[in-house]
C-alpha cells in the first residue's frame, strides 16, 4: 500500500519481484512515453538478466507544452497518436498482441494528461500515467535488475528520481530538477558557467540531504546518462561504464575554468542541454550520497515494465 504524503516527502513502497526461478524469458513490447522522447522497446527478462532485442525512438516534446501552458497541445496529441499508431503496428509485426505503455512526469503534470490514456486505449495500448511512486519503482528495477541493496539515480528531462531498496522496501525522493528544467533554470541565460553550476549544486544538495536512504548501498547506478557520455566524454559504450568522482570533477573543472566566451560556445554544442546538467547532477549526487563512483546503464525507464512483469 502506498501512503499518501506531500510530493516533496520521502515515500516508502513495498515492492515484491518474482524470484528469478519463477521468471520467464518471454519477450514483451512496451512503449516508454517520456516527456521529450517516445521509445518502443522489445526485450525479455529472466534469471536476473535483461536482454534487449530492439529499441525505436521518436522525439516528441510533450514536456515543452506542459512547461509553457500546463497542458498538452492539440497538435502534440495528433503527433502522439501517429507515433503510437506506428509503434503499435511495429509491435504487432513483431508478434505482440498486447502492448503496455507508461507516461511519465509531463503526462502526470498536464491538466489534460488523461486524454493520452484514452487515445492509447483507442489504439489497443494499455497506458498508465506513472505516479512519482510508480516511476521511482520502475527506475529502481531498471537500475538494479530487481536486486536489493542498490542506489539508483534516474535523471529524466523534468525530474530526477533518487531511489533505493532494502529488504524489499523501496525508498525514494523526486527532485523537480530534470535536465531540461535544470538547463533552462540555471544555464540557458547564464553568462558564466561557474556561478550557474554553483546555484544548481546548491539546489541538488538541498534535496540530497533528505535522502539518507541512498547512502551505504552496494553501489550507485545512474539511469539516463547516455547524452552526458556522448557529448562530454567522447562517446563509447554506456552500459556498465563506471565514472569516478575524480573523473566527473575533472571534466566539470575543465568546463568551468574555460571562461565566459568558452561557455557561450559550449552552449551551442548539440545536446549540451541534455549533457551539462547531468554532469553536475552525477558529480554532486555521487559525492553527497557518499560513493566513489557511479555505474551507468543504457536501459530506458520503460524497461522496468518488462523487468517487473
N, C-alpha and C positions, 0 to 999 in steps of 0.2 A: 504494500500500500504506500502511496506517495502522500506525504503530509504537506498540505499547502502552507507555504511560507512566503514572505516577501521575496520578490525576484532577485534581490541582491544578496539574499541569505545563502549560506551553505545548506545543501539539501542532502539527505541520505536516502538511498533507494536500494531495496533488496533485489538482487539480480541472480537468477539461477540459470546457469548454462547447462545444456545437456552434456554429460560426460563424454569424452572422446570415443569411447567404445560404443556409444549409442548414436553417434552422429553418422550420417550417410554422406557419400560423396556426390549425391545428386546435384546437378548444376541448377542454377537459378538465374533468371534475368531480372534485373532491378533497375530502377531509374532514380538517380540522385538529382533532385531539383534544387540545386544550390541557388544562392542569391544572385550569382553572376554567371554561372555555367550549369548547364544540364548535362548529365552523364548517363549513358546506358552501359551497364556493367553485366557481364556474364562470367560467372565463376562458381567454384564449389569449395566447401569446407569440410574436412574430415580429419579426425585424429589430431586436431590442433594445427592442421596445415591448410592454408588458403591457397587455391590455385586460380589465377585469373586467366580466362580464356580470351576475352576481348573487352575493349573499352572504347566507346564513342563519345565525343564531346561536341556540344553546341553552345556557343556563347549566348546568353540571354539575361541581360542586366535587370532583372526584376528589382533588385535592391536599389537601383538608381531611382526608379519610380517611387518606391516607398520613401526614400530619403527626401525626394522633392515634395511629394504631396500626401504621403501617408497611405496611399492606395496604389494598386496595380492598374496601369492604364489599359484601355480597351485594345490598343494596338499591340501591347505586350501580351495580353491574353490571346490574341489571334496568333501571334508568333509561337506562344507556348503550345497552343493546340496543334499547330503544324509540326512542331518538334516532337511532341508526344505521339502524334499520329505516325510519324516516321519511325520513332523508336519502337512503338508498339508493333508495327509491321516487321521490323527487323527481329524483334523477339519471336514473333510468330514464324518467321522464316527459319529461325534457329531451332524451332521445335518447341517453343514455350507457349502454352495457352494461358497461363496465369502470370501476371506481371504486377509487382509491388513497386510503389514509388514513395519517396519521402521528401517533403518540403521543409526547408529549414527557416532561419531567422526572418528572412524577408516575408515569407508567407505568414509566419506567426505574427509579425508586426503589422501587416497590411490590414486595413479596415475591411477589405473585401477578399481576404485570403481564402475564405471558404469556397469562393467561386471556382478556384483552381481544383478543389476536390471534386466539384460537380462536373467540370469539364473532363477531368481524368476518368470519372466514372462513366461518362458517355462513351469513352473510348475503350472501356473494359479494363481500366487500370485502377487498382486499389491503392489510392493515395492517402497518406496520413500527413498532417502538419505536425511536426515534432514539437513537443513541449521542450523547455530547457532540460528537464529531466531526461526525456527520451533522447534528445540529441546528444547529451552527455553520455548516456548509456551506449549509444551506437559508437561514439568516438572512442570510448574505452574498449569496446570489442574490436574496433579497427586497430587500435594501437597495441593491444595486449594479446590478440587472438584468443580472448576468453580466459586467460590465466589471471590469477590473483596476484597482488603484490607489485603492480606496475603503476607508475605515474604517467599520465598522458596529457599532452597539450595539443589541442586541435585549434589551429589558427585559421579560421574562416574569414570571409570578407566583412561580416558585420559583428561577429562575436568571437571570443576566444574561450574555449572550454578547458578548464583545469579539472582533471578527474582522476581518482584512484579507487581501487577496490581492495578491501582487506576482509578476509573471512566471509566473502560473498556479499558484503555491504558496500555499496557504491557511495562515494562522497564527491561532491563537485561544487564548482563555482563558475558562473558565466560572467565574463567581462564584456562590456559593450565597447570593445577595443579591437575589433577585427581589422584586417589590413586596410580595407577601403576606408572605413571610418577613421582609423588612425592616421592614414596618409592625408586625408582631407583636413583633419583637425590640427595636426602638428607639423606637416611637412609641405603641403601644397603651396601655401602662401609665405612660407618662411624664407628669409634671405640668407640665413646661416644654418648649417646643419647642427652644430654643437648645441645651441640653445633648444632646438627642436627635439633633439634626442633627449636632452635633459628633462624637458617637460613631459615627453612620452614616458620616459623611465620612471618619473615620479608617480604618474598615474598607474603604471603597471605595478610598482611596488606597493601602492596603496591597496590594490586588490590582492596581491600575492601575500601580503602579511596576514590575510584572513584565510589562508589555505594551508594550515598546518598539516592537513591530511595528505598533502603532496610530498612531504618530507619522509625520508627513511625507507622508501620503497626500493625494490631490487634494481630498478633503472628508470630513467626518464625517456619517454618516447614522444617524438614530435610528428604530428599529422598535418599535412598540407604545407610543407615547407619546400616543395619542389621548385617553385619560382625563385626562391632565395638562392638555391643551388645553381640554377640555370643562369641567373643574372649576375650574381655576385661571387660565385665560387667556380666559375668556368665550366659549369655543366657536369655531365657524367651521371652515373647511376645514383639514385636516391635511396632505394631500398637497402636498409641495413647500414647506411652510411653514418658514421659517428663523428660528430664535431665536438672538440673540446672547448671548454670555456676560453682557453688561451687563443684558439683559432678564431672564435667568434669575436673576441675582444680585439684581436689584431686587425681583423677586417673592418670593424667599426672604427677603430682608431685611424686606420688608413683613410677612410672616407671623411671623418670629421677633421682631420688635420690638413686637408687639401685646400681649404679656404673657400670663401663665398662664391667665387667665379666657377670653381670646380663643382660646387654643389648645384649651381644653376644648370651647368652642363649635364650633371648626373640626372637631374630631374627630367631631361629629355630622353633618357635611355628607355627603351621599350620595356614595359612591365616593371619599372622601378617602383611604382606604387604598390605592386604585389610583393616585391622583394625586400625593400628597405624596412618597412615596419616589422616584417617577420624576422629580420636580422636582429633588430633591437629587442623584440619580444623573446627570441630564442636565448639571447645572452642574458637579459635581465631575469627571466623566469628560471633559467638553469641555475644562475647564481643564487637567487632568492630561495629556491627550493632545496639548495644545498647539494647539488650534483656537480661532478667534474666534467660531465659531458652529456650530450643529448643524442639519442639514436633516432634516425629518421626512417619513416616508411612512406612509400608512394601509394599505399592503399587509400582509396577515397572513402568518404563518410558512408556512402551507400553500401559499401562492402559489409558494414555492420548488419544490414538486413539479411545478408547471406550467412554470415557467421552465426547470427542469433536465431536462425531458423529452428 
